[in-house]
Amino acid sequence: MSAAPIGVQESGQLDIVLRNNGTGPVDVWLEVENTFVDSDGVAHHNSGLLIPSDSGDPWDTEFVSHEKPIHLLPGNNSVGVWIGYYLPGEYPVKVKVVENSRTLDEDTYLVEILPPEIPRDLYLKLEYEMERRNTSDIYRIYGYLINKGLGSEKNVSTNFTVINEKTGDLVFTSSEIYGVGEYDKTPLWTWSDYPYAVVEIAYGEPSGESYMPVQNAVVGKSGDRFRINVTSTWQNRSVSAELLVPPGGKGGDAYDKAV
């Protein structure tokens, strides 16, 4: 038996060679333990799919089944068993070869499950579009969480805050969890046709728009300037980016490196 090391929550395959030393074919069954282990450490008995080496389609129901015997020809016969584990570690996979309720052979293989690689650096990019109306300026803010390297992280806690530069008051805050993959650019907004945040600077009466489904929405008045801060944290690392609205002499985007 052999299996290449795999990561957590990834699918892998345990390759098994069964040798029939007889002169004619024989039907046997495989009983496999510990092929899948969930987040609570519970092993799912015989849940691995059997895939004989002569299967052209791994998901062909004619081949994939614990309900049917494996037809062993004289000599070596190959079969694969899907494996997967929710947590890192070493897992003993026990395999029995059974014929008519009689155990012909059994063995155990230790499968190594690698811990996930943590992204070394993530980056935040903020940018905006401005729409000028009769009574107000509307700033639509877009943000991205960028991983330029290896590793993935499913729990990147991202905080959005808005501070009034004139008064120093915190006027809005929210938080969301994002996931990033290898060489990934994850948008911070939830709805594809809507921005991450909206800031309205009203020069007369506010528009009264709710801007839903955008949750991060702030309405100010003429003379207000807001400092937009986004901070993401993961595995004791953090990255932040800031944007002034209205920009006040700075460019229309902010792009900061992890620290």
C-alpha positions in Angstrom: 0.0 0.0 0.0 1.2 3.6 -0.7 -0.3 7.1 -0.5 1.2 10.5 -1.2 1.0 13.0 1.6 -2.1 15.3 1.3 -3.3 18.4 3.1 -6.3 18.8 5.3 -9.7 18.8 3.7 -8.1 17.5 0.4 -8.9 14.3 -1.3 -6.2 11.7 -1.8 -5.8 8.1 -2.8 -4.5 5.0 -1.1 -3.1 2.7 -3.7 -3.3 -1.0 -3.0 -1.8 -3.9 -4.9 -3.6 -7.3 -4.4 -1.7 -10.4 -5.6 -3.6 -13.5 -6.7 -1.2 -16.4 -6.4 -3.7 -18.9 -7.9 -4.1 -19.9 -11.5 -7.7 -18.7 -11.9 -9.6 -15.5 -11.0 -11.2 -15.0 -7.6 -13.7 -12.5 -6.1 -12.8 -10.7 -2.9 -14.1 -7.8 -0.9 -12.1 -5.0 0.8 -13.0 -3.8 4.3 -11.3 -0.4 4.9 -11.2 1.6 8.1 -10.3 5.2 8.8 -10.5 6.4 5.2 -12.3 9.6 6.2 -12.1 11.4 9.6 -14.3 14.5 10.2 -13.6 17.6 12.3 -14.8 15.8 15.5 -12.3 13.0 15.0 -15.0 10.6 14.0 -13.9 8.0 11.4 -16.3 6.9 8.7 -16.0 3.1 8.2 -15.7 1.8 4.7 -16.6 5.2 3.2 -13.7 5.2 0.7 -14.5 4.6 -2.9 -12.8 1.6 -4.6 -11.4 2.3 -8.0 -9.8 -0.6 -9.9 -6.9 0.4 -12.1 -8.7 -0.7 -15.3 -11.5 1.9 -14.7 -11.5 4.5 -17.5 -13.9 6.7 -15.5 -13.1 6.9 -11.8 -16.8 7.7 -11.0 -18.2 4.9 -13.1 -20.7 3.0 -10.9 -19.7 -0.2 -12.6 -16.3 0.1 -10.9 -16.9 2.2 -7.8 -18.6 0.3 -5.1 -18.1 -1.5 -1.7 -21.3 -3.5 -2.6 -19.5 -5.5 -5.2 -16.5 -7.9 -5.1 -13.2 -7.1 -6.7 -12.4 -9.6 -9.5 -8.8 -10.6 -9.0 -7.0 -12.0 -12.0 -3.9 -14.2 -11.5 -0.9 -11.9 -10.6 -0.9 -8.4 -9.4 -4.2 -6.3 -9.3 -4.3 -2.6 -8.4 -7.1 -0.8 -6.6 -7.4 2.8 -5.2 -9.3 4.0 -2.2 -10.2 7.7 -1.8 -9.1 9.1 1.5 -9.6 12.5 3.2 -9.1 14.1 6.7 -10.3 17.3 8.3 -7.4 17.8 10.6 -3.6 17.3 10.2 -1.8 14.3 11.7 -1.1 10.6 11.0 -4.0 8.3 10.4 -3.8 4.4 10.3 -5.8 3.0 7.5 -6.6 -0.7 8.1 -7.4 -2.8 5.1 -8.8 -6.4 5.1 -9.1 -8.7 2.1 -12.1 -10.9 2.7 -13.5 -13.9 0.8 -16.8 -15.5 1.9 -16.5 -13.9 5.4 -12.9 -15.3 5.8 -10.0 -12.8 6.2 -7.3 -13.7 3.6 -5.0 -10.9 4.5 -4.9 -7.6 6.4 -2.5 -4.7 6.8 -2.3 -1.1 8.1 -0.9 1.9 6.3 -0.1 5.2 8.1 -1.3 8.2 6.1 0.3 11.5 6.7 -1.9 14.6 6.5 0.0 17.8 6.3 -1.0 21.0 8.1 -2.2 23.8 5.9 0.5 26.3 4.8 -0.2 29.8 6.3 0.0 32.7 3.8 3.1 34.6 4.6 1.8 38.0 3.4 -1.6 39.2 2.4 -2.3 42.6 0.8 -5.3 44.9 0.9 -6.2 47.1 -2.0 -8.9 49.9 -1.7 -10.1 52.0 -4.6 -13.2 54.0 -5.4 -15.5 55.5 -8.0 -17.2 58.9 -7.6 -20.5 59.9 -9.0 -21.4 63.6 -8.8 -25.1 64.4 -8.4 -27.1 67.6 -8.0 -27.0 67.5 -4.2 -24.3 65.1 -3.3 -21.2 63.1 -4.3 -21.4 59.3 -4.1 -18.2 57.4 -3.5 -18.4 53.7 -4.2 -15.5 51.9 -2.5 -14.1 48.5 -3.7 -11.6 46.4 -1.8 -9.6 43.3 -2.5 -7.7 40.9 -0.2 -4.7 39.6 -2.2 -2.5 36.6 -1.7 0.5 36.7 -4.0 2.0 33.5 -2.8 1.4 30.0 -1.4 -0.8 29.0 1.4 -4.5 29.5 2.1 -6.6 30.7 5.0 -10.3 30.4 5.5 -10.6 32.7 8.5 -9.3 36.1 7.7 -11.1 38.5 10.1 -11.6 41.8 8.3 -12.7 45.0 10.1 -14.1 48.1 8.3 -14.1 51.4 10.2 -14.9 55.0 9.3 -13.6 57.9 11.3 -14.7 61.6 10.8 -11.4 63.4 10.3 -12.8 66.7 11.6 -14.1 65.4 14.9 -12.1 62.2 15.3 -15.4 60.3 16.0 -15.8 56.7 15.0 -19.0 56.9 12.8 -19.2 53.3 11.5 -17.7 49.9 12.0 -18.4 46.4 10.8 -16.6 43.0 10.6 -16.6 40.1 8.1 -14.7 36.8 7.6 -13.1 36.0 4.3 -11.2 33.1 2.8 -8.2 33.4 0.5 -6.4 30.7 -1.6 -3.0 30.5 -3.2 -2.3 33.3 -5.6 -5.8 34.6 -5.0 -7.5 38.0 -5.3 -10.6 38.0 -3.1 -13.2 40.8 -3.4 -14.4 42.2 -0.1 -17.9 42.9 -1.3 -20.7 40.2 -1.0 -22.8 41.1 -4.0 -21.1 41.1 -7.4 -23.0 44.1 -8.7 -22.5 46.3 -5.6 -19.5 47.9 -3.9 -17.9 47.0 -0.6 -18.9 50.4 0.9 -20.6 53.6 0.0 -19.9 57.1 1.3 -22.3 59.9 0.4 -21.2 63.5 0.9 -24.4 65.6 0.7 -24.2 69.3 -0.2 -27.9 69.8 0.3 -30.4 67.3 1.6 -29.2 63.7 1.8 -30.5 61.5 -1.0 -32.3 59.2 1.5 -31.1 56.1 -0.3 -30.5 53.0 1.8 -27.8 51.7 -0.6 -28.9 48.1 0.3 -27.8 45.4 0.0 -24.5 47.3 0.7 -24.1 47.1 4.5 -21.2 49.6 4.8 -22.9 52.9 4.1 -22.1 56.3 5.6 -23.7 59.7 4.9 -21.9 62.9 5.6 -22.3 66.6 4.8 -20.3 69.3 3.0 -16.9 69.8 4.6 -16.8 66.3 6.1 -13.8 64.0 5.3 -13.8 60.4 6.3 -10.8 58.1 6.9 -11.7 54.6 5.7 -9.6 51.9 7.4 -9.7 48.2 6.6 -7.7 45.8 8.7 -7.4 42.0 8.2 -5.9 39.6 10.7 -5.0 35.9 10.4 -2.8 33.6 12.4 -1.3 36.4 14.4 -0.5 38.4 11.3 -2.2 41.6 10.1 -2.5 43.9 7.1 -4.3 47.3 6.8 -5.2 49.9 4.2 -6.6 53.4 4.4 -8.5 55.7 2.1 -9.6 59.3 2.5 -13.0 60.3 1.2 -13.0 62.9 -0.3 -9.4 62.2 -1.2 -7.9 65.6 -0.3 -4.9 65.6 -2.5 -4.2 61.8 -2.4 -4.7 59.3 -5.1 -7.8 57.3 -5.6 -6.6 54.1 -4.2 -4.7 52.7 -1.2 -2.5 49.6 -1.3 -0.7 48.5 1.8 1.5 45.6 2.7 1.2 43.1 5.5 3.1 43.9 8.7 
